[in-house]
């Protein structure tokens, strides 16, 4: 005797958590790996300290020299040869140049930039410092 023939089974609604846990875990791994690949947008430069320092203009042509002696112009890495062409093209001889060099940067690299500016006939070349 089979009394259950007329009864239809109701569908059972279950939430299976294991696939959701796997997806969330994979997303977590993805974001952890890709967050380490992004480069910081700002360049960190620790300026040397001086007792006498002035506030510069925003109109200055700013050259950054990092502690690894990398040269940046307009937030782009450049070489001395590229810098020569860019400084010659960008502005006139009256436009001031501001060198922001890290305190651990090589003095030779800063001297190269100063000589480059003098050879192009730039009259105002300044080195940025922090006031003590």
C-alpha positions as a printed Julia matrix, in Angstrom:
132×3 Matrix{Float64}:
  0.0    0.0     0.0
  1.38   3.27   -1.1
 -0.49   6.15    0.45
  1.9    8.91   -0.66
  1.04   8.86   -4.38
 -1.31  11.79   -4.23
  0.98  14.03   -2.22
  3.39  16.2    -4.14
  6.64  17.1    -2.49
  7.22  20.79   -1.9
 10.48  22.12   -3.31
 13.01  22.71   -0.57
 14.71  26.1    -0.73
 18.24  25.99    0.64
 20.98  28.52    0.4
 24.22  26.76   -0.29
 26.96  28.84    1.33
 30.07  27.08    0.09
 30.08  28.64   -3.43
 29.5   32.1    -1.92
 32.41  31.64    0.45
 34.62  30.59   -2.47
 33.62  33.64   -4.52
 34.24  36.05   -1.65
 37.59  34.42   -0.9
 38.67  34.7    -4.54
 37.61  38.37   -4.66
 39.57  39.0    -1.47
 42.7   37.42   -2.99
 42.23  39.38   -6.23
 42.0   42.74   -4.47
 44.91  41.95   -2.17
 47.15  41.14   -5.13
 46.11  44.07   -7.33
 46.35  46.67   -4.56
 50.08  45.99   -4.29
 50.58  46.63   -8.0
 49.35  50.22   -8.01
 51.94  52.98   -7.93
 51.53  55.91   -5.62
 50.48  59.07   -7.38
 52.59  61.41   -5.25
 56.36  61.49   -5.24
 57.84  61.6    -1.76
 60.67  64.1    -1.35
 62.12  65.1     2.03
 63.52  68.57    1.58
 66.65  69.68    3.44
 66.2   72.21    6.23
 67.54  75.76    6.19
 67.28  78.76    8.49
 66.5   81.15    5.65
 63.97  80.11    3.06
 61.38  81.89    0.93
 58.01  80.82   -0.39
 58.16  79.99   -4.11
 55.72  80.78   -6.89
 53.36  78.3    -8.51
 54.64  79.56  -11.85
 58.06  78.01  -11.29
 59.18  75.11  -13.45
 59.55  72.41  -10.78
 62.11  69.61  -11.07
 62.04  66.83   -8.47
 65.09  64.72   -7.55
 64.31  61.7    -5.35
 66.59  59.93   -2.93
 67.28  57.36   -5.67
 68.5   60.23   -7.93
 65.5   59.9   -10.26
 64.56  63.15  -12.0
 60.88  64.09  -12.4
 59.44  66.92  -14.47
 55.64  67.28  -14.32
 55.38  63.97  -12.42
 57.1   62.05  -15.24
 60.48  60.37  -14.99
 63.02  62.01  -17.26
 66.76  61.86  -18.0
 69.19  64.77  -18.19
 69.09  64.67  -22.01
 65.28  64.76  -22.05
 65.35  67.48  -19.4
 67.6   69.61  -21.61
 65.06  69.48  -24.43
 62.07  70.03  -22.14
 63.63  72.98  -20.3
 64.56  74.59  -23.6
 61.03  74.17  -24.97
 58.91  74.83  -21.89
 59.74  78.39  -20.99
 61.75  81.47  -21.54
 64.99  82.34  -19.81
 63.15  84.56  -17.34
 60.94  81.74  -16.02
 62.31  80.59  -12.65
 63.26  76.96  -12.1
 62.73  75.32   -8.7
 64.7   72.18   -7.84
 63.09  70.07   -5.12
 65.77  67.59   -4.16
 65.51  64.99   -1.44
 68.04  65.49    1.36
 69.58  62.1     0.5
 69.89  62.92   -3.22
 73.33  63.06   -4.76
 74.9   66.51   -4.86
 76.37  65.59   -8.24
 72.89  65.09   -9.72
 71.76  68.48   -8.4
 74.91  70.12   -9.78
 74.2   68.52  -13.18
 70.74  70.13  -13.22
 72.18  73.49  -12.13
 74.8   73.33  -14.91
 72.13  72.37  -17.41
 70.05  75.42  -16.46
 73.06  77.74  -16.71
 74.01  76.35  -20.11
 70.46  77.05  -21.35
 70.73  80.63  -20.09
 68.11  80.35  -17.33
 68.68  83.21  -14.92
 66.76  82.12  -11.8
 67.43  78.62  -10.48
 66.4   77.94   -6.88
 66.71  74.93   -4.58
 63.71  74.22   -2.34
 64.24  73.78    1.42
 62.09  73.53    4.54
 62.36  76.27    7.1
 63.66  75.17   10.5
